[in-house]
Amino acid sequence: MQDNLDPFLRQQLEFRIQKAMAEQMDDVIEKINAIAEKFSIATEDKKSPFRNVLSVAISPNSSIEIVKLFIKCQIGKSGSSPIWSKKIGNELFATALVCEIEQLTEDANNIVKTIRKSIPKNNPLNNYVDNVQNLKELTKEIYFKLAQLYLGYLARKHTALVGEAKFK
């Protein structure tokens, strides 16, 4: 995506992406905490069911759609963690998780807006981010990074909750 940028501008853009993502992560972690609490993820399975999903998410040839499909497949898969089919009202955990991942597009859009606002008007990086196709690719890249981080932090949250439960 950033192949047509010179190395200095590429580094500058990467720095702005990392900074804007860091600023947005507290909101993302609040969403993780909410779904973990809603579905009481630590009570269903002591072994983390998120490691396989995370492996799929960080695979070099993965995508958002591949990750969402993998999560949905866990519902009917024999031997998978009971967390995937845990139901609260009419909502399954796996389905709720896919919805949460889809809603990360809002966070990705906010990050892109933050990046665009952070670039001074005379900076040549504006030429890159003003291009609609580049902006679309940048948003998609950030969205996927957010999904990967979300799943990683969800796995950590599960581990923390299981550990805390041992001391209650």
Backbone as a printed PyTorch tensor [residue, N CA C, xyz], in Angstrom:
tensor([[[  0.8100,  -1.1850,   0.0000],
         [  0.0000,   0.0000,   0.0000],
         [  0.8580,   1.2560,   0.0000]],

        [[  1.8380,   1.3090,   0.8630],
         [  2.6690,   2.5020,   0.9800],
         [  3.9210,   2.4060,   0.1100]],

        [[  3.8840,   1.5170,  -0.8690],
         [  5.0590,   1.2900,  -1.7080],
         [  5.4430,   2.5020,  -2.5400]],

        [[  4.4590,   3.3390,  -2.8680],
         [  4.7570,   4.4860,  -3.7150],
         [  5.1870,   5.7110,  -2.9060]],

        [[  5.4520,   5.5410,  -1.6210],
         [  5.9570,   6.6230,  -0.7840],
         [  7.4630,   6.5030,  -0.6400]],

        [[  8.1370,   7.6570,  -0.5700],
         [  9.5690,   7.5640,  -0.3140],
         [  9.7680,   7.1290,   1.1410]],

        [[ 10.9200,   6.5660,   1.4580],
         [ 11.1410,   5.9740,   2.7890],
         [ 10.8710,   6.9360,   3.9560]],

        [[ 11.2470,   8.2020,   3.8140],
         [ 11.0250,   9.1650,   4.8940],
         [  9.5300,   9.3820,   5.1290]],

        [[  8.7660,   9.5550,   4.0660],
         [  7.3220,   9.7570,   4.2140],
         [  6.6400,   8.4880,   4.7320]],

        [[  7.1250,   7.3320,   4.3140],
         [  6.5790,   6.0620,   4.7940],
         [  6.7740,   5.9500,   6.3100]],

        [[  7.9870,   6.3050,   6.7820],
         [  8.2560,   6.2780,   8.2240],
         [  7.3670,   7.2680,   8.9640]],

        [[  7.2080,   8.4360,   8.3850],
         [  6.3730,   9.4680,   8.9930],
         [  4.9170,   8.9930,   9.1070]],

        [[  4.4180,   8.3660,   8.0500],
         [  3.0510,   7.8580,   8.0530],
         [  2.9140,   6.7290,   9.0810]],

        [[  3.8750,   5.8440,   9.1300],
         [  3.8330,   4.7310,  10.0830],
         [  3.8260,   5.2560,  11.5160]],

        [[  4.6240,   6.2650,  11.7900],
         [  4.6410,   6.8790,  13.1140],
         [  3.2710,   7.4580,  13.4490]],

        [[  2.6700,   8.1500,  12.5110],
         [  1.3440,   8.7490,  12.7400],
         [  0.2730,   7.6690,  12.9490]],

        [[  0.3840,   6.5670,  12.2170],
         [ -0.5530,   5.4430,  12.3890],
         [ -0.4190,   4.8840,  13.8040]],

        [[  0.8170,   4.6060,  14.2300],
         [  1.0500,   4.0320,  15.5560],
         [  0.5530,   4.9630,  16.6600]],

        [[  0.8150,   6.2450,  16.5200],
         [  0.4040,   7.2240,  17.5300],
         [ -1.1210,   7.3040,  17.6050]],

        [[ -1.7820,   7.3850,  16.4670],
         [ -3.2440,   7.4850,  16.4490],
         [ -3.8990,   6.1980,  16.9530]],

        [[ -3.3140,   5.0610,  16.6160],
         [ -3.8550,   3.7880,  17.1110],
         [ -3.7090,   3.6980,  18.6270]],

        [[ -2.5800,   4.1310,  19.1460],
         [ -2.3640,   4.1000,  20.5950],
         [ -3.4020,   4.9580,  21.3100]],

        [[ -3.7230,   6.0960,  20.7250],
         [ -4.7220,   6.9890,  21.3190],
         [ -6.1210,   6.3680,  21.3060]],

        [[ -6.4030,   5.4960,  20.3590],
         [ -7.7270,   4.8830,  20.2100],
         [ -7.8620,   3.5830,  21.0200]],

        [[ -6.7380,   3.0080,  21.4470],
         [ -6.7810,   1.6800,  22.0680],
         [ -7.5740,   1.6140,  23.3720]],

        [[ -7.6090,   2.6800,  24.1470],
         [ -8.3950,   2.6350,  25.3800],
         [ -9.8680,   2.3840,  25.0820]],

        [[-10.3780,   3.0110,  24.0200],
         [-11.7710,   2.7700,  23.6240],
         [-11.9730,   1.3290,  23.1860]],

        [[-11.0130,   0.7950,  22.4700],
         [-11.0960,  -0.5890,  22.0080],
         [-11.0530,  -1.5470,  23.2050]],

        [[-10.2010,  -1.2730,  24.1610],
         [-10.0940,  -2.1440,  25.3280],
         [-11.3720,  -2.0920,  26.1640]],

        [[-12.0310,  -0.9540,  26.2040],
         [-13.3260,  -0.8700,  26.8930],
         [-14.3390,  -1.8180,  26.2460]],

        [[-14.3040,  -1.9180,  24.9270],
         [-15.2080,  -2.8370,  24.2110],
         [-14.8750,  -4.2930,  24.5510]],

        [[-13.5950,  -4.5780,  24.6510],
         [-13.1520,  -5.9340,  25.0140],
         [-13.6460,  -6.2710,  26.4210]],

        [[-13.4640,  -5.3440,  27.3390],
         [-13.9150,  -5.5710,  28.7120],
         [-15.4210,  -5.7950,  28.7660]],

        [[-16.1570,  -5.0410,  27.9670],
         [-17.6190,  -5.1560,  27.9740],
         [-18.0810,  -6.5320,  27.4820]],

        [[-17.5200,  -7.0120,  26.3700],
         [-17.9490,  -8.3110,  25.8470],
         [-17.4760,  -9.4400,  26.7690]],

        [[-16.2970,  -9.2920,  27.3580],
         [-15.7840, -10.3130,  28.2830],
         [-16.6820, -10.4160,  29.5080]],

        [[-17.1270,  -9.2720,  30.0040],
         [-18.0070,  -9.2590,  31.1750],
         [-19.3970,  -9.7720,  30.8150]],

        [[-19.9250,  -9.3090,  29.7040],
         [-21.2730,  -9.7020,  29.2960],
         [-21.4010, -11.2180,  29.1720]],

        [[-20.4000, -11.8480,  28.5730],
         [-20.4670, -13.2880,  28.3330],
         [-19.7050, -14.1100,  29.3720]],

        [[-19.1820, -13.4730,  30.3990],
         [-18.4350, -14.1700,  31.4580],
         [-17.4750, -15.1980,  30.8600]],

        [[-16.5800, -14.7270,  30.0140],
         [-15.7460, -15.6390,  29.2230],
         [-14.8500, -16.5490,  30.0480]],

        [[-14.4860, -16.1410,  31.2520],
         [-13.5880, -16.9760,  32.0650],
         [-14.3040, -18.1740,  32.6710]],

        [[-15.6240, -18.0960,  32.7940],
         [-16.3440, -19.1950,  33.4450],
         [-16.6410, -20.3430,  32.5000]],

        [[-16.5830, -20.1000,  31.2270],
         [-16.9320, -21.1390,  30.2460],
         [-15.7820, -22.0830,  29.9360]],

        [[-14.5820, -21.5590,  29.9300],
         [-13.4370, -22.3720,  29.5250],
         [-12.1880, -21.8010,  30.1810]],

        [[-11.4740, -22.6400,  30.9010],
         [-10.2440, -22.1830,  31.5640],
         [ -9.0850, -22.0640,  30.5710]],

        [[ -9.1550, -22.8390,  29.5040],
         [ -8.1310, -22.7790,  28.4650],
         [ -8.5710, -21.7390,  27.4380]],

        [[ -7.6570, -20.8850,  27.0330],
         [ -8.0150, -19.7990,  26.1260],
         [ -8.4470, -20.3170,  24.7510]],

        [[ -9.6690, -19.9900,  24.3530],
         [-10.1420, -20.3900,  23.0340],
         [ -9.7290, -19.3980,  21.9440]],

        [[ -8.9690, -18.3900,  22.3330],
         [ -8.6550, -17.3070,  21.3940],
         [ -7.3160, -17.4630,  20.6940]],

        [[ -6.5110, -18.3920,  21.1340],
         [ -5.1810, -18.5520,  20.5240],
         [ -5.2750, -18.9790,  19.0600]],

        [[ -6.1790, -19.9020,  18.7540],
         [ -6.3230, -20.3330,  17.3600],
         [ -6.8450, -19.2030,  16.4790]],

        [[ -7.7830, -18.4370,  17.0090],
         [ -8.3190, -17.3030,  16.2450],
         [ -7.2140, -16.2810,  16.0040]],

        [[ -6.4400, -16.0320,  17.0280],
         [ -5.3360, -15.0850,  16.8940],
         [ -4.3090, -15.5740,  15.8740]],

        [[ -4.0540, -16.8670,  15.8690],
         [ -3.1270, -17.4410,  14.8740],
         [ -3.6430, -17.2120,  13.4530]],

        [[ -4.9350, -17.3840,  13.2660],
         [ -5.5280, -17.1320,  11.9480],
         [ -5.3910, -15.6550,  11.6050]],

        [[ -5.6450, -14.7850,  12.5800],
         [ -5.6140, -13.3360,  12.3400],
         [ -4.2280, -12.8220,  11.9590]],

        [[ -3.1860, -13.4290,  12.5180],
         [ -1.8370, -12.9300,  12.2160],
         [ -1.1580, -13.6910,  11.0810]],

        [[ -1.8560, -14.6530,  10.5200],
         [ -1.3150, -15.3870,   9.3740],
         [ -1.0810, -14.4160,   8.2140]],

        [[  0.0210, -14.5710,   7.4870],
         [  0.3420, -13.6310,   6.4070],
         [ -0.7290, -13.5340,   5.3010]],

        [[ -1.4820, -14.5930,   5.0840],
         [ -2.4830, -14.5480,   4.0200],
         [ -3.8990, -14.4920,   4.5830]],

        [[ -4.0370, -13.8580,   5.7440],
         [ -5.3430, -13.7340,   6.3760],
         [ -6.0050, -12.4150,   5.9890]],

        [[ -7.2730, -12.3060,   6.3320],
         [ -8.0390, -11.0830,   6.1130],
         [ -9.1440, -11.0170,   7.1530]],

        [[ -9.8090,  -9.8970,   7.2140],
         [-10.9290,  -9.7410,   8.1470],
         [-11.9810, -10.8110,   7.8900]],

        [[-12.3280, -11.0240,   6.6340],
         [-13.3770, -11.9960,   6.3110],
         [-12.9750, -13.4090,   6.7050]],

        [[-11.7140, -13.7520,   6.5450],
         [-11.2240, -15.0770,   6.9510],
         [-11.3430, -15.2390,   8.4630]],

        [[-10.9790, -14.2030,   9.2100],
         [-11.0560, -14.2530,  10.6720],
         [-12.5100, -14.3860,  11.1130]],

        [[-13.4060, -13.5970,  10.5270],
         [-14.8160, -13.6640,  10.9100],
         [-15.4070, -15.0350,  10.6040]],

        [[-15.0650, -15.5990,   9.4720],
         [-15.5500, -16.9300,   9.1120],
         [-15.0210, -17.9850,  10.0850]],

        [[-13.7510, -17.8740,  10.4380],
         [-13.1570, -18.8210,  11.3840],
         [-13.9000, -18.7710,  12.7200]],

        [[-14.2010, -17.5730,  13.1910],
         [-14.9270, -17.4260,  14.4600],
         [-16.3050, -18.0580,  14.3520]],

        [[-17.0180, -17.7730,  13.2760],
         [-18.3630, -18.3300,  13.1020],
         [-18.3270, -19.8520,  13.0120]],

        [[-17.3010, -20.3960,  12.4030],
         [-17.1800, -21.8590,  12.2700],
         [-17.0090, -22.5390,  13.6210]],

        [[-16.4850, -21.8110,  14.6080],
         [-16.2640, -22.3950,  15.9260],
         [-17.5750, -22.7860,  16.6060]],

        [[-18.6820, -22.1380,  16.2220],
         [-19.9810, -22.4300,  16.8300],
         [-20.3550, -23.8970,  16.6290]],

        [[-20.1950, -24.3880,  15.4160],
         [-20.6230, -25.7510,  15.1110],
         [-19.5250, -26.7830,  15.1270]],

        [[-18.3060, -26.3550,  15.3850],
         [-17.1730, -27.2760,  15.3360],
         [-17.1500, -28.1880,  16.5590]],

        [[-17.0610, -29.4720,  16.3070],
         [-16.9830, -30.4600,  17.3780],
         [-15.6870, -30.2570,  18.1580]],

        [[-15.7860, -30.2460,  19.4560],
         [-14.6010, -30.1090,  20.2940],
         [-14.1420, -28.6840,  20.5190]],

        [[-14.8330, -27.7120,  19.9550],
         [-14.4120, -26.3260,  20.1850],
         [-14.8850, -25.8650,  21.5570]],

        [[-14.3280, -24.7920,  22.0120],
         [-14.6460, -24.2600,  23.3320],
         [-16.1330, -23.9190,  23.4400]],

        [[-16.7230, -24.1800,  24.5900],
         [-18.1330, -23.8400,  24.7870],
         [-18.3980, -22.3340,  24.7700]],

        [[-17.3620, -21.5290,  24.9080],
         [-17.5510, -20.0760,  24.8910],
         [-18.1780, -19.6120,  23.5770]],

        [[-17.8030, -20.2430,  22.4730],
         [-18.2790, -19.7990,  21.1610],
         [-19.7970, -19.8900,  21.0430]],

        [[-20.3950, -20.8780,  21.6550],
         [-21.8440, -21.0480,  21.5410],
         [-22.5940, -20.5700,  22.7870]],

        [[-21.9020, -19.8940,  23.6910],
         [-22.5830, -19.3400,  24.8690],
         [-23.5840, -18.2900,  24.4080]],

        [[-24.7630, -18.3670,  24.9830],
         [-25.8520, -17.5040,  24.5350],
         [-26.3150, -16.5970,  25.6760]],

        [[-26.4410, -15.3320,  25.3850],
         [-27.0350, -14.3490,  26.2860],
         [-28.2140, -13.7650,  25.5260]],

        [[-29.4090, -14.0360,  25.9960],
         [-30.6060, -13.6370,  25.2450],
         [-30.6360, -14.4110,  23.9440]],

        [[-30.6980, -13.7000,  22.8420],
         [-30.6850, -14.3410,  21.5170],
         [-29.3210, -14.2610,  20.8440]],

        [[-28.3220, -13.8130,  21.5710],
         [-27.0180, -13.5410,  20.9740],
         [-25.9760, -14.5640,  21.4040]],

        [[-25.3340, -15.1750,  20.4220],
         [-24.2220, -16.0850,  20.6780],
         [-22.9360, -15.2800,  20.8200]],

        [[-22.0170, -15.7640,  21.6540],
         [-20.7490, -15.0720,  21.8310],
         [-20.0200, -14.8960,  20.5000]],

        [[-19.9300, -15.9540,  19.7080],
         [-19.2040, -15.8760,  18.4300],
         [-19.7980, -14.8070,  17.5260]],

        [[-21.1160, -14.7390,  17.4710],
         [-21.7900, -13.7400,  16.6430],
         [-21.5410, -12.3330,  17.1860]],

        [[-21.6060, -12.2040,  18.5080],
         [-21.3420, -10.9050,  19.1350],
         [-19.9070, -10.4550,  18.8690]],

        [[-18.9720, -11.3910,  18.9190],
         [-17.5730, -11.0680,  18.6620],
         [-17.3790, -10.5940,  17.2270]],

        [[-18.0200, -11.2670,  16.2850],
         [-17.9260, -10.8410,  14.8800],
         [-18.4990,  -9.4260,  14.7260]],

        [[-19.6020,  -9.1470,  15.3900],
         [-20.1870,  -7.7960,  15.3390],
         [-19.2290,  -6.7610,  15.9160]],

        [[-18.5820,  -7.1080,  17.0260],
         [-17.5930,  -6.2040,  17.6260],
         [-16.4450,  -5.9220,  16.6520]],

        [[-15.9900,  -6.9570,  15.9950],
         [-14.9010,  -6.7860,  15.0230],
         [-15.3630,  -5.8870,  13.8750]],

        [[-16.5760,  -6.0900,  13.4100],
         [-17.1020,  -5.2530,  12.3320],
         [-17.2090,  -3.7890,  12.7590]],

        [[-17.5400,  -3.5640,  14.0230],
         [-17.6690,  -2.1880,  14.5110],
         [-16.3220,  -1.4880,  14.6790]],

        [[-15.2440,  -2.2360,  14.5950],
         [-13.9180,  -1.6200,  14.6500],
         [-13.6610,  -0.7160,  13.4410]],

        [[-14.5030,  -0.8280,  12.4140],
         [-14.3540,   0.0760,  11.2560],
         [-14.5250,   1.5260,  11.7010]],

        [[-15.4040,   1.7600,  12.6810],
         [-15.5870,   3.1190,  13.2050],
         [-14.2950,   3.6210,  13.8400]],

        [[-13.6440,   2.7510,  14.6080],
         [-12.3740,   3.1270,  15.2240],
         [-11.3130,   3.3820,  14.1600]],

        [[-11.2820,   2.5490,  13.1350],
         [-10.3190,   2.7340,  12.0440],
         [-10.5560,   4.0730,  11.3470]],

        [[-11.8160,   4.4010,  11.1050],
         [-12.1320,   5.6900,  10.4760],
         [-11.7030,   6.8580,  11.3600]],

        [[-11.9000,   6.7290,  12.6750],
         [-11.4600,   7.7780,  13.6050],
         [ -9.9470,   7.9330,  13.5890]],

        [[ -9.2470,   6.8250,  13.4990],
         [ -7.7850,   6.8620,  13.4450],
         [ -7.3230,   7.5710,  12.1740]],

        [[ -7.9420,   7.2500,  11.0510],
         [ -7.5730,   7.8900,   9.7870],
         [ -7.8400,   9.3990,   9.8580]],

        [[ -8.9580,   9.7870,  10.4540],
         [ -9.2500,  11.2270,  10.6140],
         [ -8.1810,  11.9050,  11.4670]],

        [[ -7.7800,  11.2270,  12.5380],
         [ -6.7350,  11.7720,  13.4160],
         [ -5.4290,  11.9340,  12.6510]],

        [[ -5.0930,  10.9390,  11.8470],
         [ -3.8660,  10.9970,  11.0500],
         [ -3.9210,  12.1760,  10.0860]],

        [[ -5.0240,  12.3040,   9.3910],
         [ -5.1580,  13.3950,   8.4150],
         [ -5.0490,  14.7610,   9.0810]],

        [[ -5.6480,  14.9090,  10.2650],
         [ -5.5830,  16.1900,  10.9820],
         [ -4.1760,  16.4900,  11.4860]],

        [[ -3.3960,  15.4390,  11.7220],
         [ -2.0600,  15.6260,  12.2920],
         [ -1.0130,  16.0430,  11.2600]],

        [[ -1.3640,  15.9760,   9.9860],
         [ -0.3910,  16.2840,   8.9320],
         [ -0.4840,  17.7700,   8.5740]],

        [[  0.6090,  18.5050,   8.7400],
         [  0.5950,  19.9320,   8.3670],
         [  0.2800,  20.1180,   6.8780]],

        [[ -0.3460,  21.2240,   6.5600],
         [ -0.8060,  21.4710,   5.1800],
         [  0.3020,  21.3950,   4.1380]],

        [[  1.4900,  21.8400,   4.4720],
         [  2.5830,  21.8660,   3.4820],
         [  3.3680,  20.5600,   3.4160]],

        [[  2.9650,  19.5640,   4.1790],
         [  3.6680,  18.2750,   4.2000],
         [  3.3020,  17.4690,   2.9500]],

        [[  4.3000,  16.9240,   2.2350],
         [  4.0240,  16.1310,   1.0260],
         [  3.2090,  14.8530,   1.3030]],

        [[  3.1170,  14.4620,   2.5610],
         [  2.3180,  13.2980,   2.9270],
         [  0.8310,  13.5330,   2.6240]],

        [[  0.4290,  14.7960,   2.6020],
         [ -0.9610,  15.1240,   2.2570],
         [ -1.3410,  14.6130,   0.8690]],

        [[ -0.4170,  14.6780,  -0.0600],
         [ -0.7010,  14.1760,  -1.4170],
         [ -1.0920,  12.6950,  -1.3680]],

        [[ -0.4380,  11.9780,  -0.4920],
         [ -0.7170,  10.5510,  -0.3670],
         [ -2.0800,  10.3070,   0.2800]],

        [[ -2.3410,  10.9510,   1.4160],
         [ -3.5930,  10.6940,   2.1360],
         [ -4.8050,  11.3640,   1.4970]],

        [[ -4.5720,  12.2950,   0.5960],
         [ -5.7040,  12.9060,  -0.1130],
         [ -6.1980,  12.0370,  -1.2670]],

        [[ -5.3970,  11.0580,  -1.6500],
         [ -5.7830,  10.1340,  -2.7140],
         [ -6.8080,   9.1440,  -2.1570]],

        [[ -7.9770,   9.0650,  -2.7910],
         [ -9.0800,   8.2390,  -2.2960],
         [ -8.6820,   6.7700,  -2.1820]],

        [[ -7.9930,   6.2520,  -3.1720],
         [ -7.5880,   4.8420,  -3.1410],
         [ -6.5960,   4.5740,  -2.0090]],

        [[ -5.6330,   5.4710,  -1.8350],
         [ -4.6680,   5.3150,  -0.7410],
         [ -5.3720,   5.3670,   0.6170]],

        [[ -6.3200,   6.2670,   0.7430],
         [ -7.0620,   6.4200,   1.9850],
         [ -7.8750,   5.1580,   2.2940]],

        [[ -8.4640,   4.5960,   1.2630],
         [ -9.2370,   3.3620,   1.4120],
         [ -8.3360,   2.2130,   1.8720]],

        [[ -7.1730,   2.0840,   1.2640],
         [ -6.2130,   1.0380,   1.6310],
         [ -5.6760,   1.2490,   3.0470]],

        [[ -5.4080,   2.5130,   3.3880],
         [ -4.9090,   2.8340,   4.7170],
         [ -5.9430,   2.4650,   5.7770]],

        [[ -7.1990,   2.7860,   5.5330],
         [ -8.2790,   2.4630,   6.4690],
         [ -8.4110,   0.9550,   6.6240]],

        [[ -8.3380,   0.2390,   5.5220],
         [ -8.4390,  -1.2230,   5.5550],
         [ -7.2820,  -1.8300,   6.3550]],

        [[ -6.0870,  -1.3170,   6.1500],
         [ -4.9010,  -1.7980,   6.8680],
         [ -5.0400,  -1.5470,   8.3750]],

        [[ -5.4890,  -0.3610,   8.7300],
         [ -5.6610,  -0.0140,  10.1390],
         [ -6.7570,  -0.8710,  10.7660]],

        [[ -7.8330,  -1.0820,  10.0480],
         [ -8.9420,  -1.9110,  10.5210],
         [ -8.4550,  -3.3280,  10.8460]],

        [[ -7.6600,  -3.8920,   9.9610],
         [ -7.1530,  -5.2410,  10.1870],
         [ -6.1880,  -5.2800,  11.3730]],

        [[ -5.3230,  -4.2660,  11.4950],
         [ -4.4190,  -4.1970,  12.6490],
         [ -5.2170,  -4.1030,  13.9460]],

        [[ -6.2810,  -3.3010,  13.9240],
         [ -7.1310,  -3.1750,  15.1100],
         [ -7.7730,  -4.5060,  15.4730]],

        [[ -8.2430,  -5.2300,  14.4760],
         [ -8.8660,  -6.5320,  14.7220],
         [ -7.8500,  -7.4920,  15.3400]],

        [[ -6.6310,  -7.4770,  14.8360],
         [ -5.5850,  -8.3320,  15.3910],
         [ -5.2960,  -7.9600,  16.8470]],

        [[ -5.1780,  -6.6650,  17.1070],
         [ -4.9370,  -6.2060,  18.4770],
         [ -6.1150,  -6.5580,  19.3820]],

        [[ -7.3150,  -6.3900,  18.8760],
         [ -8.5210,  -6.7060,  19.6400],
         [ -8.4910,  -8.1670,  20.0800]],

        [[ -8.2210,  -9.0500,  19.1520],
         [ -8.2000, -10.4810,  19.4760],
         [ -7.0670, -10.8170,  20.4430]],

        [[ -5.9390, -10.1690,  20.2730],
         [ -4.8210, -10.3910,  21.1910],
         [ -5.1450,  -9.9350,  22.6010]],

        [[ -5.7420,  -8.7630,  22.7210],
         [ -6.1190,  -8.2610,  24.0450],
         [ -7.2730,  -9.0640,  24.6400]],

        [[ -8.1650,  -9.5780,  23.8080],
         [ -9.2410, -10.4300,  24.3070],
         [ -8.6590, -11.7190,  24.8940]],

        [[ -7.6600, -12.2750,  24.2340],
         [ -6.9900, -13.4780,  24.7570],
         [ -6.3310, -13.1690,  26.0990]],

        [[ -5.6900, -12.0080,  26.1990],
         [ -5.0640, -11.6200,  27.4630],
         [ -6.1100, -11.4030,  28.5530]],

        [[ -7.2300, -10.7850,  28.1780],
         [ -8.3050, -10.5400,  29.1380],
         [ -8.8190, -11.8710,  29.6940]],

        [[ -9.0060, -12.8470,  28.8060],
         [ -9.4610, -14.1620,  29.2420],
         [ -8.4740, -14.7650,  30.2340]],

        [[ -7.1950, -14.7210,  29.9160],
         [ -6.1610, -15.2660,  30.7990],
         [ -6.1800, -14.5650,  32.1530]],

        [[ -6.3310, -13.2390,  32.1350],
         [ -6.3760, -12.4770,  33.3860],
         [ -7.5930, -12.8590,  34.2210]],

        [[ -8.7420, -12.9960,  33.5790],
         [ -9.9620, -13.3450,  34.3090],
         [ -9.8790, -14.7490,  34.9040]],

        [[ -9.3230, -15.6880,  34.1440],
         [ -9.1500, -17.0430,  34.6560],
         [ -8.2110, -17.0230,  35.8600]],

        [[ -7.1270, -16.2600,  35.7630],
         [ -6.1810, -16.1490,  36.8680],
         [ -6.8030, -15.5160,  38.1050]],

        [[ -7.5840, -14.4560,  37.8990],
         [ -8.2440, -13.7930,  39.0250],
         [ -9.2330, -14.7230,  39.7140]],

        [[ -9.9180, -15.5450,  38.9290],
         [-10.9310, -16.4500,  39.4830],
         [-10.3030, -17.4650,  40.4320]],

        [[ -9.0460, -17.7920,  40.2410],
         [ -8.3620, -18.7500,  41.1140],
         [ -8.2150, -18.2200,  42.5450]],

        [[ -8.2200, -16.8850,  42.6830],
         [ -7.9780, -16.2810,  43.9820],
         [ -9.2610, -15.7790,  44.6580]],

        [[-10.3800, -16.0880,  44.0710],
         [-11.6590, -15.6460,  44.6610],
         [-12.2270, -16.7030,  45.5700]]])
